[in-house]
Amino acid sequence: MAGAGGYTAAVDGRREELLAFLRRIASMESPTLEKARVDTVIDVFDAAYRELGFATRRLAQTQYGDHLVADFAGGGGPRVVLVGHADTVYPLGTLTSMPVEVDGDRLRGPAVMDMKGGLTAGLFAVRCLLERRRDLPGAIRVVINSDEEPGSPTSRDLWAELTRGARCAFVLEPAQPDGGLVLRRKGVGIFRLHVRGRAAHAGVEPEKGASAIRALARKFLDIEALAKPAIGTTANVGVIRGGTHPYVVPEEAEAVIDFRVATLAERDRVLAGLRAIVEREDVPATQGTLTGQFHRPPLEPVPSIDGFTALIEEEARLLGQPVTWAPLNGGASDGNNIAAAGVPTIDGMGPAGGRAHSPDEYMEIPSLFQKTALLAGVLDRLVGSEMRPR
């Protein structure tokens, strides 16, 4: 049996190379809207996977970086998909105040955990696997998109096709701080509520006005009341805009709202309640309109996931690092959309760390090596000689 235990030595022999590669790509700033910068990171992985014998293609984009699809056909057997993203939340120049540097057992710097650490683990796991088993019965597809941080606006509708027929998908997002893997994530909806009223002089003839702000205020209190935190449903009116001057009855007002839900049933309940609130005339002569959507459905495990979780647990025991499964995660990823396409999806396969999207982001260096060995062993079983679970 190859297994994760069998890949520990292979990964240990590459520790310096692994860490050096991660430091290199983490030092390549790639904010989502800086297309040329993101494309430079995509270039690195394009070349690296081609060197391993993958056939690569770019899905060209204009506003965002290109998406990369890399395929190793193997013997034509079942395909496993590895998923990651090259874009980050940090603006250009962040490295000046937040350099990539080793701090004991931690690597600090922008996106070292979310998610250039995961991209590194995926690449080196595949490299270790192919060094041992060049003739794979199964196939591997790697997809690295460029627009995950703002909700994958150009790639989220591609996942059903990119994962069609896949045996399973591993999302290389960070593990939980305690190393836990992720099977459940909340769905995310972003909505914009606009209210139109009627302007008037606030001192001379206020009765001729219809306050859009007053109508909006009545609505957003009821919108936030749609939350059910006990079952994971949250609502946040995060942005409010409206009015022009204190002496004008406001004609326009709007709010931007974030909803998170754990199940499709809750998504449907929230949508129905939201629409009813928006359509209600809270102030005479005002009218509300709603735009937006749940762009990330909840990540709910598909029925066949149990065989894959058992396999991972067995491989982790061989590695000497038993895995845990995180409770419901409030953040979203591309895993939400992949699972919605019916593909068994295990998220959080990247290294652990903390403080993502902040000046204090860090990755636990030992977890980079552990996850690389684990992923290599799991891939061996799924596309290598053993081809399990059945």
N, C-alpha and C positions, 0 to 999 in steps of 0.2 A: 504494500500500500504506500503510495506516495504521501498523501495527506499533508496537513499543515506542518506536523512535526518533521516531515521529510524536507520541507522547504525552509526551515529555520536556518540551517547552515548556509544555504544558498543566499538568503537575505543577509545573514550576518557578514558574509564575505563582500557584500556590496554596501555596507552601512555608510562608509564615507562617500561613495558615489551617489547613493540615494540622497543624503543630506545636502551634498553639493549641488545636485540637480534642483532640489527644491529651493535652495537659497538663490540659485540662478533665476528660476522663473518667478519667484516671489519678488525679486528685485526688478522685474519687468512690469512696470505699472500698467494696468489694463482696466481703467474705469469703463463702465458699460458704454458710454456715449463717445468714447475715444476709439473709433473704429480701427484706425491704423495701429494703435497700441494693442488692441485685442487681437487683431490679425497677426501681429508679431508673435504672440503667445501661441496662437493656432499654428503658425508656421513651425514652431519648435516641435509640437506634437505630431503634426503632419509628417515631418521628416523622420521623427523617432519611430513612428509606427511603420512607415515605408521601409525603414532599415530592418525592421523585424519581419518583413515579408507581407505586410498588410497592403491591400489595395485601398487607396484613399480617394475621396472626392470632397469637394467643397460645395456647400450650398451657399451661393453668393448672396450677400446682403448689402444694402445701401446705407442705412442708418446705423446698423450694428455690425459687429464683426461677422465674418463668415462662420457658418457651422461646419464642423468636420465630422465626416462619417468614414470610419476605417474598418475594413472587413478582412478577416482571416478565414478563408473558406473551409480549411481543414478537409475532412473526408466527406463533407456534405451532410453530416449528422446534425442533431439539434443545435440551435444557436443560443448563446448567452450574450446579453447586452450589458455593457458597462457604460455608465452615464455620468457626465460631469459638465462643468461650465468654466469658461476661461475669463469671464468678466468679473469685476470686483466693484465694491461700493466706494472705494477710497479715491479721492480726487488726485489729479496729477500733482506732484510735489510732496505727497505724504511721506515719501521716503526720507525727506530732509529731517523731519522731526520724529520719524518712526522707522529707523533703519532695520533691515533684516539682520538679526544677530542671535547668537546662541547665549542662553542664560541658564547655565546648569543643564538640567534635563529638559529645558524648554527652548523652543525656537520662537522668537518674537518678531512681529512685523506684519505689514498689511497682507491679508489673505493667506497667511501661512497655513491657517486651518480651513478657512472658508473661501475657496476650496482647492487651493493649489497643492495642499498636502494630499488630498484625495486623488487628484490627477496624477501626482507622483506615485502614490501607492499602486494605482491601477496600472500605470505603464510598467513599473518594475515587477509587479506580480506577473504580468503577461511575459515579460522578458525572462524571468526565472522559469516559468512554465515551458516556454519554447526552447530554452537551453536544454531542458530535460527531455521534452517530448515534441520533437519537430513535426511528427506526423500525427496530428490530432484527428480523432474520428469526428469530433464535433466542430462547431464554428464559433468564432467570437466576433462580435461587432462592438466597436467603441464609438460613442457619439459624444462630442464635446460641443455644446452650444455656446453662444456669445451674449445671450440676453436674459439669463435666468434671474438676475437680481431684481429687475423691474417686473417680473412675472412672466417671462418668456413670450413677449408679444408676437414675435415672428416664428417661434419654434414650437409653441405649445400645441398647435394644431397638426404638427408633423409627427407627434409621438406614436399615434396609432399605426401609421405606415412604417415608421422606422423600427418599431418593435413587433411588427406583424410576424406571427409564427415563432416568436422567441419562447424558449423554454422558461426563462426567467430573466429578470433585470436586477442589477446591483447598482444602486445610486451611491456615488462616491462622496456624498455630503459628509460633514463631520459626524463622528459618533457623539453621543452625549458626553458630558464632562466625566462621567463615571465609566465611559467606554460602551455604554448600552447602544444596541442597534435599534432601528426604528421600523416599526410595522404600521403605525398609525400616525397620520398627520391631519390637522384640521384643514378643511377647505377654506378658501379665502375669497371674499367678494369685496370689491371696491365700487362704491356708488357715489354719484353726484346728484344731489337734490337741488333743483333750481326753483325758486318761487318768484313769480311776477305779480306785482301789485299795481298801484297807481300813485304817481307822484303828486304832491300838493305842497303848498306853503304851510309849514308846520305852525306858524303863528297866526296867519291871516285866515286860512280856510282848511284846517286840518281835517274837517269832516268830509272834504272832497277827496281825500287820499285813502289809500288802502295799503297798510304797512306790510311789505314783504317780510321784513325782519320779525314782526310779531307773529305772522303766520308760520314762519320757519321755526321760531322758538317753540311754539306749541307742538309742532311736528317732531322736532328732534328729541324732546323729552319722551315722547311715546316710542320713537325709534329705539332709543337706548333701553327702553323697558322691554323690548323684544328679547333682550339677552336672557340666557338661562345658564349662568356660570356653573351651576351644579352639574350640568351635563355637557359642559364645554362650549356653549354658545356665548360669544362675546360680541358687543357692539360698541364702537367708538366713533363719536362725531369728532374727527380730528382737526377739521378746518372749517371755519365760518367766515364768510365774506358778505358784505351787504352795505347798501346805502352810499350816499355821496357827501352830504353835509348834515350837521345837526339840525339845521332849519328846514330840511326837506323831508317830507314823509317818504320813506325809502320805497322805491319802485322795484328794486331787484335785491335778491339775497340768495345765497347758496351755501350748502354744506357738503363736505366730502366725508364719507362714512366707510369705516372698515368693519366687516363682519367676519367672524371665524365660527365655523360649525364643524362638529365631529362626524355627522352622518348626513346622508342624502335627504333623509326625512326632515332633519332640522333645516337644511338648506331650503327645502320646499316651503316649510312653515314660515321661515323668515321672509322669503320672497313674497308670499301671500300677504303677510302682515305689513310689509314695507309698502307694497302697492296700495293697500287700503288706506294707509296713513297719507301717502302722497296725494291720492285722489280726493281726499277730504278737503272741503273748503272751510278752513279754520277761521279765516277772516273774510268777510264778504268782499267780492271783487278781486280775490287773489286766486292764483292757480299754480299748482305744483307740477313739475315734470321730473322724471327720474331717468338717468342714464347709468350704464355700468352693468356689471355682471359678476357672477362667481367664476373667475378665470381659473381657479384651482379647485376642482372638486375634492371632497375629503379623500384621503388615502385610507381605504379600508381593505384589509387583507382579502385576497381572492381565495376560494375554497382550497385550492391545491397548494397553498403556501406551506402547510405543515411539513411536507417532506423536505422542503428546502431549509426550513428553520432547524429541523432535526439534523440535517447534514452539517450545517454550520456549527451547531453545538458540538457535534462529534469532532469536527476538525479543530475547534477551539480547545477541546480537552486535550487533544494530541499536542497542541501548542503550549499547553499549560496555562492558558488564559481563558477560563470559562466565560462565555458571553452572557450578558443579560439583555433583556428586552425592555426598552424604555416605555413608560406610559405614554398616553396621548400627547403628541407634540404640537404646540401651538403654531410653530412655523411651518411654511410650506416649501415644496421643492418640485422639481420635474417628476419626482416619483408619484405625486398626486395624479398627474395626467396619464402617466404610464399605467398605473394600477387601474385607472378608470377605463383603459382600453382592454382590460381583462388579463393583463400580464402579471404573474406573481412577482411582486416587487419587494425587495429588501433594501431599506435606506439606511443611511448612517454608516456605510462601509468604509468611510475615510477615517483618518486618525482622530484622536480625541484632543481636546483643548478647551479654551474658554475665551470669553469676551469678544466674540465675533462682532464685526462691524464697529469696533471701538478702537481708540488709541492703544488699548492694552491687549489686543488680540495675541494669543499664543497657542502653540501646538506642543503637546507632550511628545518629545522625540522618541522615547521607547515605543509609543503607540504607533508611530509611523512604520517601524520595523515589524511590529506584531501584526498590524493590519495587512501589510504587504505579504507576509508569510501566510496568513490566514486566507487571503484572497487567492493566492497562488494555489494553495491546497484545495480550496473549494472549486476553482476552475478546473483543476486536474480531474476531480471527480465528475464534474458535469460535462466537460468536453474532451477529457483525456481518456485514459484506459478503462476506468471503471464505469463511467457513464451512468451515475446514479443521481437522484432517485428515479425510479421507473414509474 
